[in-house]
Amino acid sequence: MPKRILEGVVTSNSRNKTIAVLVTRRVMHPKYKKYVSVSKKYHAHDEKNEKNLGDHVAICETKPISKSKCWVVVANGSEQT
């Protein structure tokens, strides 16, 4: 099964080797048939503490690293193809 890759914006980097990434996606409302934005925060592992607030990053699914972390930073969001 392939690993999911999501793109988002860094909202917090205050913890050691951990960042919070806000991922926003657009889904169609089942009743009104309009697109609405749905956001979710993920905690991702940043080994070198190099990502800052506002950076666009790509995160990839991985085995659980801690209680809340099961994502790892793979690249900047613009570099991912």
C-alpha angles and dihedrals in degrees: 000000000000121000118247119244118201132183125216149135126276110245100172137019101165096115124078112264091348132101132182114229123197111212116193123193134172120235132177116250108240096223106029097035093222126128116250129185116244119192132193133177122227128189111227134188114247105184098191099035090235101134119094136194113293096020117139109231140174118226128196131206116252141161115295112284096181139343093291104020122085099137131080130199111249105171147332111291094243093052094054114097 
